[in-house]
């Protein structure tokens, strides 16, 4: 939460450094005028994000690009549904959590939280390694 009402007039924010969703939430709590957010190296959270998110409102934010590393879908879902009500464009790049391929979940998320969304991009990229066991996506592609 922003302390002493110290806000910045930043409208476009690009982060090209590893940053957890908690750290990102802390940063954007100081940017109520934010219109565009780009995060190139998002990662999983260390702690509960809900406390901080309840105090953030970014009504001007219309465009988000998140390139996530090792972030689970549930964390992203909580993050984006709490503070981005007026999104027009959402771009997600993810790997390692097969839940991101669940088209029905995305459909429900978009229908219930992003009525103004005009563009949605999802890139799922994963690397197959003989040492690891990967779950198989069993749903029909959509």
N, C-alpha and C positions, 0 to 999 in steps of 0.2 A: 504494500500500500504506500502511496506517495506521502511523504512527511512534509509538514509545513506548507502544503499546497505549492510545492516547487514543481511546476509543470513546464514542459518545453513546447514550442510551437512546431516541432518537427512533424512533417506530413508524410515523408517518405523515409523508410528505415530499411537498410540492407545490412544484415549481419552475416559475415563470412568467417565465422569462427564457431567452434563447438559450443553449443548453448542448449541447456535443458529447457523444457517447457516451463519449469518453475522460474528459471533465470529470465526467460523471455517474458513471462508474465510480470515479473518485477520491473523489467525495463519499460515495457509498454504501459505500465501503470502511470508513468510520467508523461505520456504522449497522447493526451485526449484528442488532439487534432489529426492523429494518424490516418492516412488515406490508403497507403500502400505498405505492405510488410513483406520482406523477402528474408528468409532464413535458409542459409545454404547447408548448415550442418547441425540440425536439431538432434537431440538425443533424449534418452529416457530420463524421467524424474527420479530424484532421490527421496522425495517426501511428498506428502499430500498437497496437491495444488489447489484444492477447493477453497481454502481459507482466503488466499490472495485473490482468486478469481471473482469472488462475490463483490469486491469493491471496484472492479474495472468495467467501464463501459466505453466502447469505441464505436460510437454511432456513425462516424465518418469513414470508417475503414471499409473499403469496397473491394480491395484486391489483395489476395494472400498467395504467396508461393512458399511452400515448406518442403525442403529436401531433408528428410528425416533418416536418421541412422539408429537402428535398434530401438525404435519407439513402438510401443504396443498400441493397437487401435483404440482400446478403451481410454488410454490417457489422452490421445488426440481428440477423441470424441468429446470428452469432458471439457477439454481446453477450447475447442472451436465453438461449441454450443453455448458456452457461458458468456463470451465477450464479443462475438462477431455477428450481431443480428442482421446487418444490412449488406452482407457480402453479395457482390455481383460476379466475382471470379475467384475460384478456389482451385489451386494447383497443388497436388501432393505427389511427391516422389518418395517411395518407401521400399524397404527390403526387410526381409527376415520375419515379418509377422504376416502369415498367410491370411489372417482375418481381413486384411485390406482388400482382398479379392472377393469378398462377400458382397455381391451386387445388391442383394435385398437389404442389407444393413445400410449401405450407402443411400439407397433409395429412400428408406425410412428417415434417415438423418436429414437428407435434403428436403424432403416433403415437410417434416416437422419443424425444422429450424431455419431453413434458408429459402424463404418464399421468394426472395428477390434474385436468387442465383440465376445467372444467365450462362455462365461458362464453368464447366467442371472438368478438370484434367487429372487423371490418375496414372502414374507410371509405377509399376511394381517391378523391381529389379532384384534378382536373387542369384547367388552364386552356388553352384552345386559342388559339394566337396565330398569325396568318398568317405571321409572320417565322420561326417555328421549324418544323422537321420533327419530327413525333412518330411513334414506331414504332406499328405497328398490332398490337393484341393478337389473335393468330390462334387461340388455343385456344378451346374451347367453354366458355362460362360455366358455373360449377358453384356 
